[in-house]
């Protein structure tokens, strides 16, 4: 298990904000309650996005990745997924918290 994910104190202590897997309580982070059954979410493993929108891995830019829960619900290309995600409470929260520094990255 990587230290970027758990315990939360490790990423919170580095000035990072709540990622999608905590906000939504999906349990798809490494060691999470749904990870064995559904697999680890790509947002919880995408270290190349670490720090984007002040989040650990891609935990605050999950809408840009394929194979997340939202990707499966929206079906379609990246613009369709983004339109779906723009209605998500978490997306709106991140956009509000980040202000002018908010990144969409498709």
HELIX and SHEET records of a PDB file:
HELIX    1   1 UNK A    8  UNK A   12  1                                   5    
HELIX    2   2 UNK A   20  UNK A   23  1                                   4    
HELIX    3   3 UNK A   35  UNK A   38  1                                   4    
HELIX    4   4 UNK A   42  UNK A   44  5                                   3    
HELIX    5   5 UNK A   47  UNK A   49  5                                   3    
HELIX    6   6 UNK A   52  UNK A   54  5                                   3    
HELIX    7   7 UNK A   62  UNK A   64  5                                   3    
HELIX    8   8 UNK A   69  UNK A   74  1                                   6    
HELIX    9   9 UNK A   78  UNK A   85  1                                   8    
HELIX   10  10 UNK A   89  UNK A   98  1                                  10    
HELIX   11  11 UNK A   99  UNK A  101  5                                   3    
END                                                                             
